[in-house]
Structures are given as structure tokens and as C-alpha cells.
């Protein structure tokens, strides 16, 4: 029986999943997104070309691939249509390679307005939403009010759309100081619906299992990161979906025993966008140096990312929750010029040392660090693990020892060729 392999982020998102999926996809016929929405920003770099994908799976650049947008994804037709147009303008064949689940939920223009109104009302307590309407869409999904992709081919589509829009307008009227105008975006949205209708709309749970039964090699692609999971992340500063491996089962309709390899992607350091706890965050020159060298600015929002040392407590937690079988380390090259590196190996909370990720993650956490010597070597051109400086090998092997999981791929630069596979 064929199993579906999974690739997902082990930190707070932005780990480099897009590049990894592109590197892995030659071995797979099908790549499927299983959760999240256009708050994702998967960056892929080929030579002098940079592509940022928000909804379309990262296998789209591989000839003959099938790219499934699963039922667990929420879709903004405006963003999807724009993404397709940009790829086609770059000469990429798109439409024949995208299949969309009829059960995926649609982000309405009023969902975006609700997102903005809710975030504005929180004031200083805002969670750092990307304001793409993701949260309100998932709220409608769980509240059983949502509009799904399959509804766009129903004769009752306009009626269903207007009913949900009217409901949202009633909710928006409760935000007394909030004004909005969706008219222009609504026109673009309806045009995006026509693009969506032109794609292959499927019962994805049937097709996914049928292809696995037929022996197809399939890779499930996650968005955001494990520490943003709605249940097990740094709540309430999390996303609205299940970012863990368990989300593959609900987001694509596959049974747990059909999960194969679980590739967990992490940076050699940590970053986070928006609000929320970040125990190893740096506010000094080292943090700014990471941001500058690593170009740590959100691919979706453009916001500067908060930077800090690798948090082994959080990484081990993510490994446990996902059943990670192989680790993939990104951006080791960003640390090329650091004389000393630190890794958080425990937390001090209320005078007590703990080695697990706690329920409360606030400013009372003090990270406990282990120091490593830097490698002071430009590793971008290295293609064999054996050729790495000993200091980098020591760093990698410490991570393997602590997590109990092999680091099977190490990225040494943004291009797909700048990759060391062990």
C-alpha cells in the first residue's frame, strides 16, 4: 500500500518549505496542500527567477505533476487567479496541473473585512493576523456557515453567497468605528470565481485515496509552522488550522496509517512574524545580523521577522507532535560569520528549570543556552556533508542527538541547487 509523505514546518513558519518541496518533488507525481490559505508564502528561487506561492502547491514547476488544493485549505479566488496569471506570464503551465477540492472553503471579501475589524478592535492585544480573512473563514467553516468551492457550480451559488455576505455585514455593523468598502474587491472576487470554475474541481478525498491505491507517489505540503498550530501552538498567537501532521488526515481525507515519511523543516536559528511568545528572540546586533543576512522579511506581508537562536525545546516538542522521521535544516549559511552560536536547551520558569514546552509561554521564560563555535566558512558552494567544516557537523549532530531524528537535508543557500542531501 502506497503511503503519503509529508513535509511541514517545525517552528513558527517561514522555514523554507517551498524550496524543500521543489527539491523533493522530482520523486513525487502529486503534491497536495492540506491546510492554511494565502497567508502562506512559499518562496522558490531558480537562478535569477523568484516565485512566491500562496495557494498553489510548490510542485507546480515540475512537468507532468498534479497539484491538489485540498479540502483543509481556504481559498481567496482573487489571490489564486493572480497567482495563476503570474505563473503563466513566466511561462509555467498551470491550469492542467491544478486540481481543487470541492470541499475547500472560500474566503469572501467580507471575511477580509471581518479580519481587519477584529484585529483593529483588539488594539495592543492584536495577534498579528495577515488580514487575509483566514480566521473568519475557518470560523464560518466550524460554525457550519461556510461557502465551499463546490457551491460555485450550484444554481444556488448567488443566493448562498449573498446570504453569507449579509450575515457578515450584520457582524461588521457591530464594530462602530470601523469602515470598509468591498465593492472593488468583490468585482475582482467574482472574476476569480470564473477562473476557479475553469479548473478541475474534484472530490479530493476520493481522488487522493484512489491515486494512493494505484501506486502514485504523493507529497503533502503544509503551510505556516508547528508552533502556530491552533491546538498545540503558542495560543492565542496561532493560525486557525491544524499545522501538524494530523492535519494531513483531515485536510486531505487520508487515514493515519497511510502517513509515510514526515519531513520536518527548521531553520538553523528561529524566526517569527507578528505577535506572540518567542523565548529565544534577540534584540541585539546578532538578531539584526540574522535578519539582514537571511533577508528575514515576510514573503506575504513584508513585515520584518523577529530573529533568535535555535530553540531545541520547541523543536523537540514539534518532533514529538508530528512523528517526524527526517529533519531538514535550512539557512545554515546565514550563520557563516557568527563566531559563537547558541542553542536553547531548556527554560527557566519561576526559578525552576524545565525541558518541555509549557502551557504558558510568556515573558517569564528565560532560555538556558549551550554555546557552539561558529564555522567561519562560506558553505554556499559545498555539496557534500563530508566537506562541511567540523563546527557545522558538530552543530548538526547535536541536533540529531537531541531530537533522535536524522538531519537528512541541509540547505546552504536559497537556490534549489544549493542543497546537500545526506
ROLUMBA-651358 format. One record per atom (N, C-alpha, C): residue in three letters; x, y, z. Coordinates in steps of 0.02 Angstrom, whole numbers, plus 50000, padded with zeros to 5 digits. Layout:
// residues N
alaXYZ
...
//
This chain:
// residues 422
unk500424994050000
unk500005000050000
unk500445006250000
unk500305010849953
unk500695016949948
unk500495021750004
unk500985025150033
unk500855029950085
unk501005036950061
unk500705041850094
unk500815048850076
unk501355051750122
unk501885054450094
unk502405057750133
unk502195064950148
unk502475067750200
unk502255074250224
unk502865078750234
unk502805085150214
unk503325089950229
unk502985095950263
unk503245097850321
unk502935103250359
unk503455107050400
unk503255112950424
unk503705117250462
unk503705115350535
unk504295115850567
unk504375113750636
unk504405119750685
unk504395125850657
unk504465131750700
unk503845136250694
unk503945142750685
unk503385147450680
unk503255149450608
unk503355144950561
unk503265146450490
unk503895149450460
unk503875150650395
unk504435153850359
unk505075149650361
unk505005142950368
unk505605138850373
unk505935137450306
unk505575138550251
unk505865137050185
unk505545131050153
unk504895129950168
unk504555123950142
unk504505123950066
unk504415129750035
unk504335129949963
unk504935127149927
unk505535129149948
unk506135126649915
unk506195119149925
unk506065116749986
unk506145109650001
unk505655105449959
unk505035107649954
unk504555103849914
unk504795103649841
unk505055109149816
unk505305109149747
unk505895104349739
unk506325103949790
unk506885099349787
unk506645092149790
unk506125090849829
unk505885084049838
unk505435081649781
unk505095086349747
unk504565084349700
unk504785080049641
unk505415079949619
unk505575075249565
unk505405068049583
unk505365066549647
unk505205059649669
unk504465058449676
unk504055063649665
unk503335063049676
unk502935065149614
unk502375061649604
unk501935063249548
unk501395068249569
unk501245068349635
unk500695072549660
unk500945076449721
unk500805083049722
unk500935087149781
unk500275090249802
unk500115089649867
unk499455091849891
unk499525096349952
unk499235102349948
unk499185106750007
unk498595104350050
unk498705104050117
unk498175101250159
unk497875106050210
unk498145112150217
unk497845116850265
unk498105123850250
unk497825128750287
unk498045135650279
unk497735138850218
unk497955144850204
unk497695148550147
unk498225153150119
unk498015158850091
unk498505163350060
unk498925167250111
unk498865165650176
unk499345168250224
unk500015164650216
unk500025159050180
unk500655155650165
unk501035159650113
unk501695159250116
unk502115162350065
unk502715157850053
unk502655153250006
unk503195148449993
unk503615151149935
unk504245152949951
unk504685156049903
unk505135150849870
unk505145151049803
unk505575146549765
unk506015150649718
unk506665149149718
unk507135153049678
unk507485148249630
unk507445149849564
unk507795146149513
unk508235151049475
unk508885150749486
unk509325155349452
unk509145162549469
unk508945166449418
unk508775173449430
unk508025174549437
unk507635169049441
unk506905169549447
unk506685167949518
unk506255172249546
unk505965171049612
unk505205170549606
unk504925165249633
unk504195164349633
unk503955163549705
unk503405166849722
unk503095166149788
unk502395163249779
unk502295157449808
unk501645153949803
unk501255154849867
unk500615156549861
unk500195157549920
unk499675152049928
unk499425149449872
unk498905144249874
unk499095138149834
unk499425139149778
unk499605133649733
unk500175129549764
unk500115122849764
unk500655118649790
unk501315119849753
unk501865118649789
unk502535120349763
unk502785115449710
unk502395110249695
unk502595105749642
unk502415108149572
unk502115114049568
unk501835116549505
unk502375117449451
unk503005118249471
unk503535119449422
unk503795113049390
unk503575107349416
unk503825101049389
unk503365098649332
unk503635097249273
unk503215094949216
unk502845088549234
unk502205088349215
unk501805082349224
unk501545081149294
unk501705085649340
unk501475084649409
unk500735086249416
unk500415083349467
unk499735085249486
unk499785088949552
unk499465094649558
unk499495098749617
unk498795099749645
unk498675096949704
unk497995096849733
unk497945102049788
unk497425106249784
unk497255110749838
unk496705107249878
unk496885104749938
unk496455100249974
unk495875103550011
unk495445099450040
unk494855101950074
unk495005106050136
unk495595105050165
unk495785108750225
unk496035115750212
unk496125117450148
unk496365124150128
unk495785128950122
unk495905135350137
unk495415140550123
unk495685144850065
unk495245146450017
unk495465149349953
unk495155156249943
unk495585161149927
unk495355167649903
unk495415167649827
unk494865167649790
unk494895167249717
unk495295172949685
unk495315178749717
unk495705184349689
unk496445182649690
unk496675180149747
unk497385178549754
unk497575172549711
unk497135167549708
unk497275161649666
unk497315163749592
unk496845167749568
unk496855169949498
unk497485173949482
unk497685178349529
unk498295182349519
unk498915177949516
unk498925172849559
unk499485168249561
unk499545164349495
unk498975161949470
unk498975158349407
unk499215162849350
unk498975169149349
unk499165173849295
unk499915175149296
unk500205175949355
unk500925177349360
unk501335171449337
unk501125165449356
unk501485159449335
unk501435158449259
unk500845159549232
unk500765158849159
unk501175164049122
unk501215170049149
unk501625175349118
unk502365173449117
unk502565169349166
unk503255167049170
unk503365160649130
unk502845158549094
unk502925152749051
unk502795146049084
unk502495146049143
unk502355139849179
unk501665137349161
unk501615130949143
unk500965127849129
unk500625126449197
unk500035129249207
unk499725129049273
unk499065125249272
unk498595127549230
unk497895125249238
unk497795117749230
unk498175114649188
unk498085107449179
unk498365103449237
unk498755106749280
unk499095103249335
unk498795104649403
unk498255108749406
unk497945110349470
unk497265106949476
unk497175103349531
unk496535100549549
unk496315103649615
unk495685105549621
unk495445109049680
unk494875105049713
unk494935104149778
unk494415100549814
unk493765104549816
unk493205101249802
unk492555104549807
unk492395106249880
unk492725102949927
unk492585104049997
unk492995109650028
unk493465112449990
unk493865118150015
unk493415124250023
unk493525128050076
unk493095133850090
unk493365140150056
unk492905144650039
unk493065150850004
unk493115156750053
unk493625160950043
unk493695167150081
unk493315172550044
unk492805175250075
unk492405180550044
unk492715187450057
unk492555192450017
unk492795199250031
unk492615201450102
unk492015199450124
unk491805201450192
unk492195197750246
unk492475191950230
unk492915188650278
unk493535192950292
unk493795195950239
unk494385200350247
unk494195206450289
unk493605209250278
unk493385215050317
unk493305213050391
unk493015207250404
unk492945204850472
unk493615203850506
unk494095201250469
unk494775200250496
unk495075206950517
unk495025211950474
unk495305218550488
unk494945221750547
unk494285221150550
unk493895224150604
unk494065220950671
unk494115214350672
unk494265210750733
unk494965212450759
unk495445212750714
unk496145214350734
unk496185221450760
unk495855226150726
unk495865233150749
unk495555233850818
unk495025230050831
unk494675230450895
unk495105227850953
unk495585223450937
unk496005220650990
unk496515225651016
unk496675230750977
unk497155235750999
unk497835232751013
unk498095234051073
unk498765231551092
unk498785223951098
unk498205220751103
unk498175213551111
unk498125209851044
unk498225213350989
unk498155210250923
unk498625204350915
unk498405199450875
unk498785193150868
unk499275193250809
unk499265198450769
unk499725198750711
unk499445195250650
unk498795195550640
unk498475192450582
unk498755195450517
unk498775191250465
unk498985193750399
unk498415197550364
unk497825197650396
unk497235201250371
unk496985198550303
unk497095192150291
unk496875189050229
unk496185185850235
unk495875186350294
unk495215183350303
unk495225176050323
unk495815173450340
unk495885166350355
unk495475164350417
unk495585167950473
unk495245166250535
unk494485166250529
unk494185171750504
unk493455171850496
unk493195166350450
unk493585164350400
unk493355158950355
unk493335152350392
unk493865150850431
unk493855144650470
unk493305144950524
unk493155150850550
unk492605151450599
unk491945149650566
unk491835151950505
unk491225150150469
unk491205142650453
unk491795139850439
unk491825132650424
unk491595128650485
unk491895130150544
unk491705126450604
unk491015128350629
unk490785134350612
unk490115136550630
unk489575134250581
unk489795130550529
unk489345127550479
unk488965132750439
unk489315138250425
unk489025143550384
unk489405144550318
unk489945140850308
unk490415142450255
unk490165141250185
unk490505144550138
unk490385143750066
unk490975139650039
unk490825134250003
unk491355129749980
unk491435130149904
unk492005127649880
unk492155127849809
unk491595124349769
unk491345118749795
unk490815115249759
unk490175119349750
unk490085124449793
unk489485128649787
unk489495133049725
unk490095134249696
unk490125138849639
unk489835135749576
unk489735129149575
unk489425126049517
unk488685124349531
unk488435126849587
unk487735125749604
unk487305131349577
unk486685129849555
unk486215135249533
unk486065140149590
unk486165137949652
unk486015142249710
unk486625146249733
unk487165146549692
unk487775149749715
unk487665157049735
unk487335161049693
unk487235168149708
unk486835168949772
unk486335164749780
unk485915165149841
unk486335163549903
unk486745158449899
unk487155156449956
unk487685161849972
unk487985164649919
unk488475169949929
unk488155176049963
unk487595178249938
unk487275184149966
unk487035183050038
unk486815177050054
unk486595175550122
unk487175176250171
unk487755173550151
unk488345173950196
unk488605181150199
unk488605184550143
unk488815191550142
unk488375195750188
unk487725194750185
unk487265198450228
unk487395197050302
unk487525190850318
unk487685188950387
unk488315192750410
unk488815192850367
unk489435196350384
unk489325203850394
unk488915206750351
unk488785213950356
unk488445215550423
unk488025211050447
unk487725211950512
unk488245211850568
unk488725207250562
unk489265206950612
unk489705213150609
unk489845215450549
unk490275221350540
unk489955227650568
unk489295227950566
unk488945233850592
unk489045234750667
unk489265229450700
unk489375229750773
unk490045233150790
unk490485233850740
unk491115237450751
unk490985244750733
unk490815248750783
unk490545255550772
unk491035260250737
unk491685259450750
unk492175264150722
unk492525261350660
unk492285255750634
unk492615252550578
unk492225253850513
unk492575256350463
unk492265257450397
unk492605253050345
unk492235251050295
unk492515246750244
unk492135247550179
unk492455245750123
unk492135245950057
unk492395239950018
unk491975235050006
unk492195228949972
unk492025228949898
unk491735234349873
unk491455234249805
unk491985232449752
unk492565235549755
unk493075234149705
unk493335227049712
unk493465225049775
unk493725218249786
unk493215213049768
unk492575214649778
unk492055209849760
unk492025208649685
unk492155213849645
unk492175212949572
unk492755208349553
unk493325209449584
unk493895205149570
unk493745197949593
unk493385197349648
unk493225190849677
unk492785186849629
unk492295190049601
unk491845186649554
unk492225184449491
unk492705188649469
unk493125186749412
unk493555180649431
unk493795180549493
unk494185174949517
unk493785168549520
unk493135169149536
unk492695163349536
unk492665160149467
unk492665164349415
unk492655161649346
unk493295157749332
unk493865160249356
unk494495156549348
unk494455149949385
unk494185150049445
unk494115144049485
unk493665138949450
unk493135141249419
unk492685136749382
unk493025133349323
unk493545136549297
unk493895133749238
unk494385128149258
unk494505127349323
unk494975122249345
unk494615115649357
unk494995110449368
unk494705103949381
unk494495103549455
unk493845103349468
unk493585103049536
unk493425095749552
unk493675093349608
unk493655086149622
unk493395084549692
unk493165078349700
unk493065075449766
unk493765073149788
unk494135077549821
unk494845076249831
unk494985070149874
unk494555068849924
unk494675062949966
unk494625056449926
unk494175056349877
unk494105050449833
unk494715049849787
unk494905055449756
unk495465055349708
unk496125053749743
unk496245056849801
unk496865055649837
unk496945048349855
unk496425045349883
unk496475038249902
unk496505033749841
unk496155035649788
unk496185031649726
unk496895031649697
unk497225037549698
unk497905037949671
unk498395034149715
unk498305034549781
unk498745030649826
unk498645023249814
unk498025021049807
unk497885014049793
unk498205011849728
unk498245016549680
unk498535014949615
unk499285015449613
unk499595017149671
unk500325017249674
unk500645024049661
unk500245029249655
unk500545035949644
unk500945038149704
unk501515041449691
unk501925044249744
unk501685051249759
unk501495052549822
unk501165058649840
unk501495062049900
unk501555068649895
unk501845072649949
unk501345077749973
unk501205077850039
unk500755082750069
unk501175088650093
unk500965094750074
unk501345100750089
unk500965105050140
unk501295106350197
unk500995110450248
unk501175117750240
unk500785122050273
unk500925129250274
unk500985131550346
unk501255137550356
unk501415140050423
unk501895135250459
unk501835134350525
unk502305130050560
unk501975126850620
unk502295121650647
unk502015117750702
unk501855121950763
unk502265127050777
unk502165131050837
unk501605136250827
unk501285136150768
unk500695140250755
unk500065136050752
unk500115129750771
unk499525125350769
unk498985127950816
unk498365127450794
unk497815130350833
unk497725126950900
unk497915120650906
unk497855117050970
unk498495117251011
unk499065116150979
unk499685114951016
unk500205120451008
unk500035125850972
unk500495131450965
unk500445136351023
unk500745142251014
unk500765147251067
unk500115151251066
unk499575147751085
unk498895150551084
unk498855156651131
unk498495162051112
unk498075162951052
unk498455165550991
unk499115166150997
unk499515168850942
unk499685163250894
unk499165160550861
unk499235154750817
unk498835155950754
unk498885151350707
unk498465151550648
unk497805147850663
unk497365147350614
unk496695144650627
unk496605137450603
unk497155134150586
unk497105127350560
unk497585122750596
unk497525116250582
unk497975111250610
unk498585110750566
unk499145113450590
unk499765113650550
unk500185107350560
unk499995103150607
unk500375097050621
unk500215091650570
unk500585086150574
unk500485080550528
unk499775077950531
unk499445078350589
unk498755076150596
unk498295079750547
unk498485085850527
unk498075089750481
unk498045086650412
unk498525082350395
unk498505078950330
unk497895074450326
unk497745071050381
unk497175066350382
unk496515070050371
unk496425075650407
unk495805079450400
unk495805084050340
unk496395086250318
unk496435091150263
unk496465088050194
unk496565081450191
unk496565077950126
unk496105071850126
unk495905069550185
unk495465063750188
unk495835057150182
unk496405056650217
unk496775050250218
unk496805047650289
unk496825041050295
unk496845037950361
unk497545038550392
unk497605038550459
unk498255039350491
unk498775034150469
unk498555027950457
unk499035022750438
unk499315023750368
unk499045028650331
unk499305029950264
unk499845035350263
unk500045037850322
unk500585042750325
unk501255039150321
unk501695041450277
unk502345038450269
unk502885042550304
unk503385044750265
unk503915048950293
unk503635055750313
unk503875058450369
unk503685065150390
unk504325069350393
unk504385073850343
unk504965078250338
unk504825084650378
unk505235085950429
unk505145091950469
unk505675097150453
unk505455102950430
unk505915108150409
unk506015113250465
unk506645114950478
unk506795120050527
unk507375124250504
unk507395130450526
unk507975134650513
unk508525133150565
unk509145134750547
unk509705133850593
unk509655138750651
unk509195143450646
unk509035148150700
unk508275148550701
unk507975153450734
unk507245153950737
unk507015160850713
unk506425161050683
unk506105167450667
unk505365167050683
unk505065172850690
unk504345173250699
unk504095179850672
unk503515179850639
unk503205185950614
unk502585187350657
unk502495193650674
unk501905195650712
unk501995194750787
unk501435194950823
unk501455194750896
unk501515187650921
unk501645187050986
unk501655180451018
unk502315178851050
unk502315173851094
unk502925171951131
unk503475169551084
unk504095171151103
unk504675169051064
unk505265168951114
unk505355163351150
unk505835163251206
unk506555165151188
unk506785163451127
unk507495164751111
unk507585171051069
unk507075175351066
unk507125181351024
unk507725185751045
unk508065188350995
unk508645192751006
unk508445199950989
unk508655204451031
unk508515211651020
unk509175215451010
unk509715211750997
unk510375214750992
unk510635214550920
unk511285215750913
unk511595215950847
unk511575209050813
unk511615203650853
unk511585196950823
unk510905195750790
unk510365198050823
unk509695197250794
unk509625201150730
unk509885207250728
unk509845211350667
unk510275208350612
unk510845205550631
unk511295202450582
unk510955196450548
unk510605192350588
unk510215186750560
unk509695189350511
unk509345194650531
unk508815197450489
unk509095200050423
unk509655203350426
unk509945206350366
unk510225201050319
unk510625196450346
unk510935191350304
unk510415186550276
unk509925184750319
unk509415179850299
unk508835182850261
unk508855189650249
unk508295193150216
unk507635191150249
unk507615191850315
unk507045189550353
unk506485194750355
unk506125194850299
unk505535199150292
unk504985194850261
unk504385195250288
unk503845190850267
unk503705191050193
unk503675185050160
unk503545184750088
unk502815186550073
unk502375185850123
unk501675187750113
unk501535194850136
unk501825196750194
unk501665203250225
unk502205208450215
unk502825206250204
unk503395210950201
unk503625213150269
unk503305210750322
unk503495212850389
unk504175209950409
unk504595213850444
unk505225211050469
unk505085205350518
unk505455199950510
unk505365194250555
unk505795195250618
unk505525193150673
unk505895192950735
unk506385187050731
unk506995187950754
unk507505182850747
unk507795180850814
unk508015174550820
unk508315172150882
unk508675165650871
unk509005163250923
unk509385157050920
unk508925151050914
unk509195145550892
unk508815139350886
unk508545137150954
unk507905135550956
unk507565133451017
unk507465125851014
unk507905122151049
unk507865114851046
unk507265112151085
unk507035115751136
unk506445113551173
unk505835113451126
unk505745118951089
unk505185119351042
unk505265114350985
unk505885113350961
unk505995108750905
unk505845101550927
unk506055099550985
unk505915092751010
unk505165091751020
unk504825096951042
unk504095096751050
unk503755095550983
unk503995099250931
unk503705098450864
unk503845091450835
unk504455088950848
unk504625082150825
unk504155077050857
unk504025077850922
unk503575073250957
unk502865073550929
unk502615079650919
unk501915080450898
unk501795078050827
unk502305078450785
unk502225076650714
unk502445069550697
unk502795066250742
unk503085059750724
unk503595060450669
unk503995065750672
unk504475067350620
unk504975061650610
unk505085059750548
unk505555054350533
unk506215056850503
unk506195062750472
unk506805065750443
unk506775073250453
unk507335076150474
unk507375083450482
unk507745086550423
unk507555092650407
unk507875096350353
unk508065103250380
unk508705104850380
unk508945111150409
unk509055116250354
unk508735121950362
unk508775127450314
unk509225133050340
unk509495136850294
unk509835143250308
unk510435142550355
unk510775136850351
unk511395136350389
unk511905141550367
unk511855143550303
unk512335148450275
unk512255155250307
unk511665156850335
unk511565163350367
unk512015164150427
unk512215158550458
unk512635158750518
unk513375158250502
unk513565158850439
unk514255158050418
unk514745162350458
unk514545168550475
unk515025173350503
unk514925174650578
unk514555170250612
unk514465171050684
unk515015167350721
unk515415170850763
unk515965167450798
unk515715162450850
unk515145163950881
unk514855159450931
unk514105158650917
unk513865152550921
unk513155151050912
unk512875148550978
unk512235149750988
unk511895147351048
unk511295143151028
unk511155138051068
unk510555133951060
unk510215133551127
unk509565134951129
unk509185134451191
unk509045127151206
unk509275124751265
unk509195117751283
unk508715116751342
unk508445122251368
unk507965121751423
unk507695128651439
unk507175128851478
unk506875135151500
unk506915135651576
unk506995141851601
unk506915143051672
unk506255146851681
unk505805143951720
unk505145146851731
unk505025147151807
unk504965153151834
unk504845153951905
unk505385150851948
unk506015151251924
unk506565148451962
unk506675141051953
unk506245137851913
unk506295130651901
unk506505129351829
unk506965124651820
unk507175122751752
unk506715117351725
unk506465118351664
unk506055113251631
unk506335111951562
unk506195105951536
unk506445104051469
unk505875102451422
unk505275105051436
unk504705103951393
unk504355110551377
unk503935110451327
unk503595116551306
unk502965117351349
unk502925122851388
unk502385123451437
unk501735126451409
unk501215125951450
unk500565128851431
unk500615136451424
unk500915139751473
unk501005146951470
unk501695148451442
unk501705152451389
unk502345154451359
unk502365162051357
unk502575164951411
unk502575172251415
unk503275174951430
unk503315181151449
unk503965184351460
unk504335181551520
unk504005177151561
unk504325174351619
unk504805168651601
unk504795166551538
unk505255161151517
unk505955163951504
unk506455160951536
unk507145162851523
unk507485156851489
unk507745157651428
unk508065152051394
unk508745150251426
unk508885143851428
unk509535141351451
unk509925139051390
unk510515141851380
unk510875140751317
unk511485136251325
unk511625132651269
unk512255129151260
unk512605132651202
unk513255134151209
unk513625137851158
unk514025133151113
unk514075135251049
unk514465131550999
unk514925136350963
unk515485133850940
unk515935137950899
unk515645138550828
unk515685144650800
unk515465145650731
unk515955142550682
unk515735142050618
unk516165138550569
unk516565143350525
unk516395149750524
unk516795154850488
unk516985152450418
unk516515149450383
unk516645146850316
unk516045148350272
unk516175150350210
unk515625151150162
unk515435144250137
unk514855141850159
unk514655134950143
unk514215134450081
unk514075140050048
unk513585140149992
unk513775135449935
unk514425134649923
unk514635130549865
unk514745123249883
unk514675121549947
unk514795114549969
unk514185110249950
unk514325104249925
unk513785099749903
unk513815092849937
unk514325091749979
unk514385085350014
unk514465086650089
unk514105082750129
unk514145083550202
unk514865082650226
unk515225078150195
unk515915076750216
unk516355082950210
unk516175087550167
unk516585093550155
unk516405099350202
unk515905098550244
unk515725103850291
unk516275104850342
unk516365110950367
unk516825111950423
unk516585108050484
unk517065105950526
unk516895101750584
unk516405105150630
unk516455111850637
unk516005115450682
unk515275114750660
unk515155114750594
unk514465113950569
unk514225106850580
unk514675101950569
unk514495094950582
unk514305094050655
unk514695097150700
unk514555096650772
unk513855099350788
unk513685105050757
unk513035108250766
unk512475103650743
unk512555100950683
unk512045096550654
unk511965090150695
unk512525087250715
unk512495080950752
unk512225081750823
unk512315087650852
unk511995089150916
unk511235089150909
unk510995092250855
unk510275092450842
unk510005085350833
unk510365081150796
unk510155074250786
unk510135070450852
unk510635071450893
unk510665067950957
unk510085069951002
unk509945076451005
unk509415079051049
unk508715076951026
unk508605076850961
unk507935075350935
unk507835067850923
unk508385064250913
unk508335057250895
unk508125056050823
unk508175061350782
unk507955061050712
unk508535063250667
unk508685059650613
unk509235061750569
unk509085068150530
unk509595072350522
unk509545078150478
unk509755075850409
unk509275074850365
unk509405071550301
unk509565076350245
unk509335082650251
unk509475087750200
unk509695094150235
unk510205097450207
unk510445103750235
unk510475108750177
unk510115114250184
unk510115119450134
unk510685124350148
unk511065125950096
unk511635130450104
unk511555136850063
unk510935138150040
unk510795144150001
unk510085143749974
unk509815149249947
unk509115149349926
unk508965145549862
unk509445144649818
unk509315141349754
unk509215133849764
unk508825130749720
unk508695123549726
unk509335119549721
unk509845122149687
unk510485118449680
unk510895118749744
unk510755123649787
unk511165124549847
unk510885120149904
unk510955113649894
unk510645108949939
unk511105102849947
unk511205100750010
unk511615094950024
unk511145089350049
unk511125083850012
unk510705078150031
unk511165072650058
unk511035070650119
unk511465065550151
unk511225058450133
//
